[in-house]
């Protein structure tokens, strides 16, 4: 059975993006970059909502991304990807599949199949939907040492309490801290 994990960076006050999709506050230095390179080696299927997909597809295939961060760019561009969107008509980033409806049922089916594990990047509304259904097996949050005045909270509009158990931590030289959790009772 496949595992579904989440990887997001967030501010100290719980936002995963600022106004107008801004993520410029995220401190991603050499050490965090090495962590990303290592994580991409797992070969997980990457899962996005439309907004995150459009941001990622607009950056990782570009010459600038390939020049500045060739290992991560190669991993992102070569990874199998799924985007959930009711409004997109097609996806053009290589190795990407579009799913338009029944995302909870689709993930339930995918988790039952043999194969690569699945990682949600960004995509807060999808993260919240899957968390509420008990579908997420691991949460990885990279917390940046910054607070912003407003933005989108990581668990926006969650309707019930989500109990998590800390399973691992890592501190980066930048002051960023990685916290890994599993749902309580698993």
Residue frames as a rotation matrix with the C-alpha (Angstrom) as fourth column:
UNK 1
0.579 0.815 0.000 0.00
0.815 -0.579 0.000 0.00
0.000 0.000 -1.000 0.00
UNK 2
-0.171 -0.623 0.763 1.29
0.577 -0.691 -0.435 3.44
0.798 0.367 0.478 -0.91
UNK 3
-0.111 0.071 -0.991 1.88
0.902 -0.412 -0.131 6.11
-0.417 -0.909 -0.019 1.71
UNK 4
0.415 0.293 0.861 0.69
0.608 -0.794 -0.023 9.69
0.677 0.533 -0.508 1.30
UNK 5
-0.146 -0.526 -0.838 2.92
0.931 -0.359 0.063 12.38
-0.334 -0.771 0.542 2.76
UNK 6
0.897 0.352 0.268 2.88
0.406 -0.895 -0.183 16.16
0.175 0.273 -0.946 2.83
UNK 7
-0.230 -0.925 -0.302 5.88
0.951 -0.280 0.133 18.46
-0.208 -0.256 0.944 2.47
UNK 8
0.627 0.428 0.652 5.36
0.538 -0.842 0.035 22.18
0.564 0.328 -0.758 2.99
UNK 9
-0.672 -0.704 -0.231 7.33
0.681 -0.465 -0.565 25.12
0.290 -0.537 0.792 4.23
UNK 10
0.473 0.877 0.089 5.48
0.679 -0.427 0.597 27.49
0.561 -0.222 -0.797 6.52
UNK 11
-0.143 -0.427 0.893 6.02
-0.266 -0.853 -0.450 30.65
0.953 -0.302 0.008 8.53
UNK 12
-0.960 -0.236 -0.150 6.22
0.097 0.223 -0.970 30.71
0.262 -0.946 -0.191 12.32
UNK 13
-0.612 0.789 0.057 2.63
-0.532 -0.357 -0.768 31.91
-0.585 -0.500 0.638 12.37
UNK 14
-0.313 0.487 0.815 1.37
0.145 0.873 -0.466 29.03
-0.939 -0.028 -0.344 10.21
UNK 15
0.606 0.511 -0.610 1.08
-0.497 -0.355 -0.792 30.45
-0.621 0.783 0.039 6.69
UNK 16
0.120 -0.585 0.802 2.28
0.563 0.705 0.430 28.42
-0.817 0.400 0.415 3.71
UNK 17
-0.364 -0.284 0.887 1.92
0.876 -0.428 0.222 31.34
0.317 0.858 0.404 1.32
UNK 18
-0.668 0.072 -0.741 1.53
0.334 -0.861 -0.384 35.06
-0.666 -0.504 0.551 1.64
UNK 19
0.329 0.808 -0.489 -0.73
-0.121 -0.477 -0.870 37.44
-0.937 0.345 -0.059 -0.25
UNK 20
0.622 0.018 -0.782 -0.80
-0.766 -0.192 -0.614 36.88
-0.162 0.981 -0.105 -4.03
UNK 21
0.968 -0.166 -0.187 0.75
0.120 0.964 -0.238 33.40
0.220 0.208 0.953 -3.65
UNK 22
0.429 -0.859 0.279 3.99
-0.688 -0.511 -0.515 34.96
0.585 0.029 -0.810 -2.32
UNK 23
0.938 -0.240 -0.250 6.62
0.340 0.779 0.526 32.51
0.069 -0.579 0.813 -1.03
UNK 24
0.398 -0.830 0.390 9.60
0.017 -0.418 -0.908 34.88
0.917 0.368 -0.152 -1.23
UNK 25
0.474 -0.162 0.865 9.87
-0.851 -0.336 0.403 34.74
0.225 -0.928 -0.298 2.59
UNK 26
0.992 -0.060 0.108 11.06
0.028 0.961 0.275 31.10
-0.120 -0.270 0.956 2.42
UNK 27
0.295 -0.956 -0.010 14.76
-0.915 -0.285 0.284 30.70
-0.274 -0.074 -0.959 3.24
UNK 28
0.963 0.018 0.270 16.00
0.062 0.957 -0.283 27.90
-0.263 0.289 0.920 1.07
UNK 29
0.363 -0.915 -0.175 19.79
-0.876 -0.399 0.272 27.77
-0.319 0.055 -0.946 1.37
UNK 30
-0.255 -0.598 -0.760 22.34
-0.819 0.551 -0.159 25.14
0.514 0.582 -0.630 0.37
UNK 31
-0.933 -0.125 0.336 21.50
-0.316 0.733 -0.603 22.84
-0.171 -0.669 -0.723 3.27
UNK 32
-0.056 0.986 0.156 17.75
-0.365 0.125 -0.922 22.92
-0.929 -0.109 0.353 2.58
UNK 33
0.323 0.101 -0.941 18.50
-0.946 -0.003 -0.325 22.43
-0.035 0.995 0.094 -1.11
UNK 34
-0.704 -0.632 -0.325 20.53
-0.618 0.770 -0.159 19.30
0.351 0.088 -0.932 -0.32
UNK 35
-0.672 0.556 0.489 17.57
-0.175 0.523 -0.834 18.01
-0.720 -0.646 -0.255 1.70
UNK 36
0.344 0.830 -0.438 15.26
-0.642 -0.133 -0.755 18.60
-0.686 0.541 0.487 -1.29
UNK 37
-0.084 -0.472 -0.878 17.68
-0.944 0.320 -0.081 16.82
0.320 0.822 -0.472 -3.62
UNK 38
-0.942 -0.301 0.150 17.77
-0.336 0.854 -0.396 13.81
-0.009 -0.423 -0.906 -1.29
UNK 39
-0.326 0.904 0.277 13.96
-0.261 0.196 -0.945 13.76
-0.909 -0.380 0.172 -0.91
UNK 40
0.341 0.464 -0.817 13.47
-0.887 -0.130 -0.444 13.74
-0.312 0.876 0.367 -4.69
UNK 41
-0.627 -0.653 -0.426 15.62
-0.747 0.659 0.087 10.60
0.224 0.373 -0.901 -4.96
UNK 42
-0.577 0.472 0.667 12.76
-0.262 0.666 -0.698 8.66
-0.774 -0.577 -0.260 -3.36
UNK 43
-0.986 0.169 0.006 10.93
0.049 0.249 0.967 8.85
0.162 0.954 -0.253 -6.69
UNK 44
-0.489 0.858 -0.159 7.58
0.463 0.101 -0.880 9.68
-0.739 -0.504 -0.447 -5.06
UNK 45
-0.194 0.583 0.789 4.68
0.871 -0.267 0.412 10.75
0.451 0.767 -0.456 -7.22
UNK 46
-0.944 -0.136 -0.300 4.21
0.260 -0.866 -0.426 14.49
-0.202 -0.481 0.853 -6.69
UNK 47
-0.121 0.984 0.130 0.69
0.977 0.095 0.190 15.77
0.175 0.150 -0.973 -6.14
UNK 48
-0.964 -0.208 -0.164 -0.47
0.225 -0.970 -0.094 19.36
-0.140 -0.127 0.982 -6.63
UNK 49
0.237 0.952 -0.195 -3.55
0.595 -0.301 -0.745 21.49
-0.768 0.061 -0.638 -6.69
UNK 50
0.644 0.110 0.757 -3.95
0.750 -0.285 -0.597 23.84
0.150 0.952 -0.267 -9.64
UNK 51
0.956 -0.254 0.146 -2.31
-0.268 -0.960 0.085 26.91
0.119 -0.120 -0.986 -8.11
UNK 52
0.369 -0.865 0.339 0.77
-0.378 0.194 0.905 25.03
-0.849 -0.462 -0.256 -6.89
UNK 53
0.288 -0.218 0.932 0.97
0.728 0.683 -0.066 23.13
-0.622 0.698 0.356 -10.17
UNK 54
0.842 0.086 0.532 0.92
0.469 -0.603 -0.645 26.34
0.265 0.793 -0.548 -12.21
UNK 55
0.784 -0.610 0.113 3.63
-0.588 -0.674 0.446 27.87
-0.196 -0.416 -0.888 -10.03
UNK 56
0.189 -0.738 0.648 5.84
-0.133 0.635 0.761 24.75
-0.973 -0.231 0.022 -10.19
UNK 57
0.351 0.012 0.936 5.25
0.818 0.483 -0.313 24.12
-0.456 0.875 0.160 -13.92
UNK 58
0.951 0.029 0.307 6.05
0.184 -0.853 -0.489 27.78
0.247 0.522 -0.816 -14.58
UNK 59
0.630 -0.751 0.200 9.42
-0.745 -0.510 0.430 27.53
-0.221 -0.420 -0.880 -12.83
UNK 60
0.304 -0.610 0.732 11.09
-0.231 0.698 0.678 24.09
-0.924 -0.375 0.071 -12.81
UNK 61
0.532 -0.143 0.835 11.25
0.736 0.565 -0.372 23.51
-0.418 0.813 0.406 -16.59
UNK 62
0.996 -0.086 -0.023 12.83
-0.087 -0.887 -0.454 26.96
0.018 0.454 -0.891 -17.17
UNK 63
0.378 -0.926 -0.005 16.49
0.352 0.149 -0.924 27.47
0.856 0.348 0.382 -18.07
UNK 64
-0.007 -0.363 0.932 16.90
-0.691 -0.672 -0.267 29.56
0.723 -0.645 -0.246 -14.91
UNK 65
0.684 0.315 0.657 15.74
-0.711 0.490 0.505 26.72
-0.163 -0.813 0.559 -12.65
UNK 66
0.938 -0.342 -0.052 17.87
0.303 0.884 -0.355 24.18
0.167 0.317 0.933 -14.50
UNK 67
0.176 -0.915 0.364 20.93
0.118 -0.347 -0.930 26.44
0.977 0.207 0.047 -14.26
UNK 68
-0.056 -0.178 0.982 20.45
-0.800 -0.581 -0.151 27.51
0.597 -0.795 -0.110 -10.61
UNK 69
-0.145 0.107 0.984 19.35
-0.817 0.547 -0.180 24.17
-0.557 -0.830 0.008 -9.22
UNK 70
-0.329 -0.012 -0.944 20.00
-0.867 0.401 0.297 21.39
0.375 0.916 -0.143 -11.75
UNK 71
-0.972 -0.071 -0.226 19.51
0.006 0.946 -0.323 18.40
0.237 -0.315 -0.919 -9.43
UNK 72
-0.557 0.826 -0.088 16.16
0.113 -0.030 -0.993 19.56
-0.823 -0.563 -0.077 -8.02
UNK 73
-0.107 0.508 -0.855 15.02
-0.871 -0.463 -0.166 20.74
-0.480 0.727 0.492 -11.46
UNK 74
-0.644 -0.172 -0.745 15.82
-0.596 0.724 0.348 17.34
0.479 0.668 -0.569 -12.95
UNK 75
-0.954 0.287 -0.090 13.99
0.277 0.726 -0.629 15.57
-0.115 -0.625 -0.772 -10.11
UNK 76
-0.341 0.868 -0.362 10.94
-0.173 -0.436 -0.883 17.80
-0.924 -0.238 0.299 -10.42
UNK 77
-0.134 0.264 -0.955 10.82
-0.957 -0.286 0.055 17.62
-0.258 0.921 0.291 -14.21
UNK 78
-0.662 -0.208 -0.720 11.28
-0.499 0.839 0.216 13.84
0.559 0.502 -0.659 -14.35
UNK 79
-0.893 0.329 0.306 8.95
-0.134 0.455 -0.880 12.95
-0.429 -0.827 -0.363 -11.48
UNK 80
-0.517 0.851 0.094 5.52
0.648 0.317 0.692 11.49
0.559 0.419 -0.716 -12.08
UNK 81
-0.979 0.190 -0.076 3.02
-0.111 -0.803 -0.586 14.19
-0.172 -0.565 0.807 -11.17
UNK 82
-0.293 0.952 0.086 -0.70
0.917 0.254 0.306 14.44
0.270 0.169 -0.948 -10.55
UNK 83
-0.991 0.107 0.081 -2.62
-0.124 -0.961 -0.248 17.71
0.051 -0.255 0.965 -10.55
UNK 84
-0.343 0.932 -0.118 -6.14
0.911 0.299 -0.284 18.00
-0.229 -0.204 -0.952 -9.19
UNK 85
-0.862 0.104 -0.497 -8.13
-0.143 -0.989 0.042 20.74
-0.487 0.107 0.867 -10.89
UNK 86
0.021 0.937 0.348 -11.70
0.631 0.257 -0.732 21.26
-0.775 0.235 -0.586 -11.98
UNK 87
0.672 0.309 -0.673 -10.73
-0.130 -0.845 -0.518 24.22
-0.729 0.436 -0.528 -14.17
UNK 88
-0.387 -0.848 -0.362 -7.62
-0.623 -0.049 0.781 23.11
-0.680 0.527 -0.509 -16.08
UNK 89
0.713 0.608 -0.351 -8.38
-0.653 0.392 -0.648 21.55
-0.256 0.691 0.676 -19.44
UNK 90
0.794 -0.537 -0.284 -4.92
0.265 0.727 -0.633 20.07
0.547 0.427 0.720 -19.98
UNK 91
0.736 -0.676 -0.039 -1.49
-0.180 -0.252 0.951 19.83
-0.652 -0.693 -0.307 -18.37
UNK 92
0.893 -0.402 -0.201 1.71
-0.222 -0.008 -0.975 20.28
0.390 0.916 -0.096 -20.31
UNK 93
0.107 -0.878 0.467 4.48
-0.990 -0.050 0.134 19.66
-0.094 -0.476 -0.874 -17.79
UNK 94
-0.196 -0.210 -0.958 5.99
-0.576 0.815 -0.061 16.30
0.794 0.540 -0.280 -18.67
UNK 95
-0.726 -0.073 -0.683 4.89
0.289 0.870 -0.400 13.20
0.624 -0.488 -0.611 -16.73
UNK 96
-0.880 0.463 0.101 1.79
-0.352 -0.495 -0.795 14.97
-0.318 -0.735 0.598 -15.39
UNK 97
-0.649 0.759 -0.043 -1.69
0.608 0.552 0.571 13.53
0.458 0.345 -0.820 -15.18
UNK 98
-0.765 0.489 0.420 -4.82
-0.556 -0.830 -0.047 15.65
0.325 -0.269 0.907 -14.62
UNK 99
-0.622 0.676 -0.396 -7.62
0.748 0.662 -0.046 14.46
0.231 -0.325 -0.917 -12.34
UNK 100
-0.684 0.390 0.617 -10.70
-0.115 -0.892 0.437 16.68
0.721 0.228 0.655 -12.40
UNK 101
0.229 0.898 0.375 -13.19
-0.699 -0.116 0.706 15.06
0.677 -0.424 0.601 -10.01
UNK 102
0.921 0.350 -0.172 -13.57
-0.150 0.724 0.674 12.90
0.360 -0.595 0.719 -6.89
UNK 103
0.127 -0.987 0.096 -10.12
-0.598 -0.154 -0.787 13.63
0.792 0.043 -0.609 -5.52
UNK 104
-0.057 -0.120 0.991 -10.69
-0.957 0.291 -0.020 11.87
-0.286 -0.949 -0.132 -2.19
UNK 105
0.789 0.409 0.458 -11.88
-0.273 0.902 -0.334 8.70
-0.550 0.139 0.824 -3.95
UNK 106
0.804 -0.542 -0.245 -9.01
-0.200 0.142 -0.969 8.90
0.561 0.828 0.006 -6.43
UNK 107
-0.125 -0.886 0.447 -6.42
-0.856 -0.132 -0.500 9.11
0.502 -0.445 -0.742 -3.64
UNK 108
0.250 0.274 0.929 -8.06
-0.758 0.652 0.012 6.26
-0.603 -0.707 0.370 -1.77
UNK 109
0.990 0.129 0.063 -7.72
-0.054 0.742 -0.668 4.14
-0.133 0.657 0.742 -4.94
UNK 110
0.511 -0.858 -0.051 -4.13
-0.387 -0.176 -0.905 5.25
0.768 0.482 -0.422 -5.57
UNK 111
-0.053 -0.535 0.843 -3.10
-0.997 -0.020 -0.075 4.44
0.057 -0.845 -0.533 -2.00
UNK 112
0.560 0.363 0.745 -4.37
-0.483 0.874 -0.063 0.87
-0.673 -0.325 0.664 -2.41
UNK 113
0.960 -0.200 -0.196 -2.29
-0.095 0.426 -0.900 0.20
0.263 0.882 0.390 -5.50
UNK 114
0.449 -0.889 -0.089 1.31
0.725 0.305 0.618 -1.02
-0.522 -0.342 0.781 -5.42
UNK 115
0.391 -0.400 0.829 3.95
0.701 -0.454 -0.550 1.45
0.596 0.796 0.103 -6.54
UNK 116
-0.605 -0.735 0.306 5.60
0.443 -0.630 -0.638 4.68
0.662 -0.250 0.707 -5.58
UNK 117
-0.223 0.459 -0.860 4.55
0.876 -0.293 -0.384 6.65
-0.428 -0.839 -0.337 -2.52
UNK 118
0.198 0.452 0.870 2.84
0.744 -0.647 0.167 10.02
0.639 0.614 -0.464 -3.05
UNK 119
-0.495 -0.395 -0.774 3.88
0.800 -0.555 -0.228 13.46
-0.340 -0.732 0.591 -1.75
UNK 120
0.647 0.695 0.315 1.69
0.744 -0.665 -0.063 16.57
0.166 0.275 -0.947 -1.70
UNK 121
-0.616 -0.777 -0.128 3.64
0.786 -0.616 -0.048 19.79
-0.041 -0.130 0.991 -2.26
UNK 122
-0.950 0.306 0.061 1.93
-0.305 -0.952 0.032 23.05
0.067 0.012 0.998 -1.31
UNK 123
-0.533 0.778 -0.333 -1.73
-0.086 0.342 0.936 22.68
0.842 0.527 -0.116 -2.22
UNK 124
-0.944 0.030 0.330 -3.28
-0.330 -0.164 -0.930 23.65
0.027 -0.986 0.164 1.11
UNK 125
-0.054 0.995 0.085 -6.92
-0.993 -0.045 -0.112 23.04
-0.108 -0.091 0.990 0.24
UNK 126
0.359 0.103 -0.928 -6.11
-0.429 0.901 -0.066 19.50
0.829 0.422 0.368 -0.93
UNK 127
-0.715 -0.665 -0.215 -3.97
-0.047 0.353 -0.934 18.92
0.697 -0.658 -0.284 2.14
UNK 128
-0.697 0.502 0.512 -6.89
-0.692 -0.286 -0.662 19.92
-0.186 -0.816 0.547 4.37
UNK 129
0.324 0.858 -0.398 -9.38
-0.919 0.385 0.083 17.71
0.224 0.339 0.914 2.50
UNK 130
0.164 -0.338 -0.927 -7.10
-0.144 0.921 -0.361 14.69
0.976 0.193 0.102 2.76
UNK 131
-0.867 -0.462 0.187 -6.22
-0.215 0.008 -0.977 15.40
0.450 -0.887 -0.106 6.41
UNK 132
-0.343 0.824 0.452 -9.92
-0.922 -0.203 -0.330 15.49
-0.180 -0.530 0.829 7.31
UNK 133
0.614 0.564 -0.551 -10.41
-0.692 0.721 -0.033 12.12
0.379 0.402 0.834 5.62
UNK 134
0.573 -0.461 0.678 -7.47
-0.462 0.502 0.732 10.56
-0.677 -0.732 0.075 7.51
UNK 135
0.984 -0.128 0.128 -5.59
0.177 0.548 -0.817 9.87
0.034 0.827 0.562 4.27
UNK 136
0.483 -0.853 0.199 -2.24
-0.534 -0.467 -0.705 11.49
0.694 0.235 -0.681 5.14
UNK 137
0.749 -0.271 -0.605 0.37
0.486 0.845 0.223 9.18
0.451 -0.461 0.764 6.64
UNK 138
-0.057 -0.818 -0.572 3.11
0.957 -0.208 0.203 11.75
-0.285 -0.536 0.795 7.32
UNK 139
0.944 0.256 0.209 3.39
0.293 -0.940 -0.173 15.52
0.152 0.225 -0.963 7.58
UNK 140
-0.099 -0.980 -0.172 6.72
0.985 -0.121 0.123 17.27
-0.142 -0.157 0.977 7.00
UNK 141
0.901 0.388 0.195 6.77
0.402 -0.915 -0.040 20.97
0.162 0.115 -0.980 7.76
UNK 142
-0.282 -0.957 0.073 9.83
0.908 -0.291 -0.301 23.15
0.309 -0.019 0.951 7.20
UNK 143
0.733 0.585 -0.348 9.24
0.677 -0.677 0.288 26.10
-0.067 -0.447 -0.892 9.50
UNK 144
-0.056 -0.726 0.686 11.04
0.635 -0.556 -0.536 29.27
0.770 0.406 0.492 8.48
UNK 145
-0.301 -0.114 -0.947 12.08
0.912 -0.326 -0.250 31.73
-0.280 -0.939 0.202 11.21
UNK 146
-0.985 0.086 0.146 9.80
-0.021 -0.917 0.399 34.45
0.168 0.391 0.905 9.88
UNK 147
-0.267 0.956 -0.124 6.30
0.691 0.101 -0.716 35.73
-0.671 -0.277 -0.687 10.53
UNK 148
-0.895 0.063 0.442 4.25
0.323 -0.591 0.739 37.51
0.308 0.804 0.508 7.89
UNK 149
-0.844 0.533 0.066 1.27
-0.475 -0.683 -0.556 39.82
-0.251 -0.500 0.829 8.39
UNK 150
0.238 0.938 0.251 -1.22
-0.630 0.346 -0.695 37.70
-0.739 0.007 0.673 6.46
UNK 151
-0.676 -0.421 -0.605 -1.50
-0.732 0.472 0.491 34.82
0.078 0.775 -0.627 4.08
UNK 152
0.345 0.764 -0.545 -3.06
-0.654 0.612 0.444 31.39
0.673 0.203 0.711 3.72
UNK 153
0.057 -0.311 0.949 -2.87
-0.926 0.339 0.167 29.12
-0.373 -0.888 -0.269 6.78
UNK 154
-0.812 -0.512 -0.280 -1.64
-0.579 0.762 0.289 25.58
0.066 0.397 -0.915 6.26
UNK 155
-0.806 0.591 -0.042 -4.88
0.591 0.798 -0.119 24.03
-0.037 -0.121 -0.992 7.54
UNK 156
-0.871 0.489 -0.052 -7.33
-0.491 -0.867 0.081 26.65
-0.005 0.096 0.995 6.29
UNK 157
-0.058 0.997 -0.046 -10.94
-0.960 -0.043 0.277 25.82
0.274 0.060 0.960 7.21
UNK 158
-0.778 -0.169 -0.605 -10.14
-0.037 0.974 -0.224 22.49
0.627 -0.152 -0.764 8.85
UNK 159
0.052 0.963 0.266 -13.36
-0.514 -0.203 0.834 21.34
0.857 -0.179 0.484 10.47
UNK 160
0.954 0.271 -0.129 -12.05
-0.033 0.522 0.852 19.14
0.298 -0.809 0.507 13.28
UNK 161
0.533 -0.774 0.342 -9.09
-0.719 -0.201 0.665 18.67
-0.446 -0.600 -0.664 15.57
UNK 162
0.746 -0.422 -0.515 -6.09
-0.166 0.631 -0.758 16.92
0.645 0.651 0.400 14.01
UNK 163
0.765 -0.490 0.418 -3.89
-0.423 0.106 0.900 15.15
-0.485 -0.865 -0.127 16.57
UNK 164
0.685 -0.632 -0.363 -0.33
-0.234 0.281 -0.931 14.54
0.690 0.722 0.044 15.43
UNK 165
0.860 -0.511 0.002 2.69
0.223 0.379 0.898 12.83
-0.459 -0.772 0.439 16.98
UNK 166
0.566 -0.745 -0.352 6.19
-0.818 -0.561 -0.127 14.26
-0.103 0.360 -0.927 16.44
UNK 167
0.958 -0.195 0.209 8.41
0.214 0.974 -0.070 11.61
-0.190 0.111 0.975 14.81
UNK 168
0.070 -0.977 0.201 11.54
0.996 0.079 0.036 13.54
-0.051 0.197 0.979 13.79
UNK 169
0.902 0.099 -0.419 13.14
0.106 -0.994 -0.008 16.97
-0.418 -0.037 -0.908 13.80
UNK 170
0.060 -0.926 0.373 16.04
0.998 0.063 -0.004 18.62
-0.019 0.372 0.928 12.03
UNK 171
0.686 0.064 -0.725 17.49
0.208 -0.972 0.111 22.09
-0.698 -0.227 -0.680 12.44
UNK 172
0.485 -0.499 0.718 19.15
0.818 -0.032 -0.574 23.83
0.309 0.866 0.393 9.50
UNK 173
-0.469 -0.806 -0.361 21.89
0.875 -0.480 -0.064 26.47
-0.122 -0.346 0.930 9.82
UNK 174
-0.638 0.287 0.715 19.50
0.225 -0.818 0.530 29.11
0.737 0.499 0.457 8.45
UNK 175
-0.865 0.396 0.308 17.28
-0.444 -0.318 -0.838 28.66
-0.234 -0.861 0.451 11.51
UNK 176
-0.001 0.848 -0.530 14.71
-0.876 0.255 0.410 26.73
0.483 0.464 0.743 9.53
UNK 177
-0.639 -0.122 0.759 13.40
-0.594 0.705 -0.387 23.70
-0.488 -0.699 -0.523 11.42
UNK 178
-0.434 0.484 -0.760 11.95
-0.525 0.550 0.650 20.54
0.732 0.681 0.016 9.88
UNK 179
-0.524 0.373 0.766 9.22
-0.690 0.342 -0.639 18.90
-0.500 -0.862 0.079 11.94
UNK 180
-0.655 0.290 -0.698 7.86
-0.389 0.663 0.640 15.49
0.648 0.690 -0.321 10.93
UNK 181
-0.471 0.621 0.627 4.56
-0.758 0.079 -0.648 14.17
-0.451 -0.780 0.433 12.29
UNK 182
-0.851 0.424 -0.311 2.28
0.143 0.756 0.639 11.17
0.506 0.499 -0.704 11.92
UNK 183
0.038 0.930 0.366 -1.39
-0.555 -0.285 0.781 11.12
0.831 -0.233 0.506 12.82
UNK 184
-0.531 -0.158 0.833 -1.91
-0.837 0.252 -0.486 10.03
-0.133 -0.955 -0.266 16.43
UNK 185
0.252 0.674 0.695 -3.01
-0.579 0.681 -0.450 6.43
-0.776 -0.288 0.561 16.75
UNK 186
0.817 0.017 -0.576 -1.20
-0.528 0.422 -0.737 5.11
0.230 0.907 0.354 13.67
